[in-house]
């Protein structure tokens, strides 16, 4: 059986909608990978998480 991976692009002002969307599918996934932009948004994302 193959691994089920969801790729989530985090960008812009808020990561909340993307993370909320992932939570709906956690029972159906093996792994979630977040693709983050570099710079100020990335640092803010780290603080929020």
N, C-alpha and C positions, 0 to 999 in steps of 0.2 A: 504494500500500500504506500502511496506517495504522501509526503508531508504536505499539509495544507498551511500555506503561508499567506498572510494578508500584509500588503505593503500600504502604508499610510503616509501621505505627504503632509507634513506640518509646515505651514507657512502663513504669512500674514499676521494678524493681530492676536488671534485666539486659536488655541489647540483644542478647546473644549468640544466643539462639534465633532471633530475627527475622533477624539477619544471616546465620546459618547456613542458614536457609531460603531466603533470596535467592540464595545461592551456587549452589544446585541449579538455578536457572533462568536464570543469566546468559547462556547460549548462546541463549536464546529471547526475550530482552528487548532493547529498545533503550535503555531508561532506567529507573533506579530512583529513586524519590522517597521520602525518609524524612520522616515526619510526627513532629515532636518536641514534647514538652510543654515549657512554660516552667518556669523555676525551677531548683532544685538538680539535678534529674535531667538536664536539658539540659546543664548545665555538666559533670557527671560523664561524660555521653556524649561530649562533645567531647574530654575528656581521654583516654578509652578508645580512641577512634578515632584 
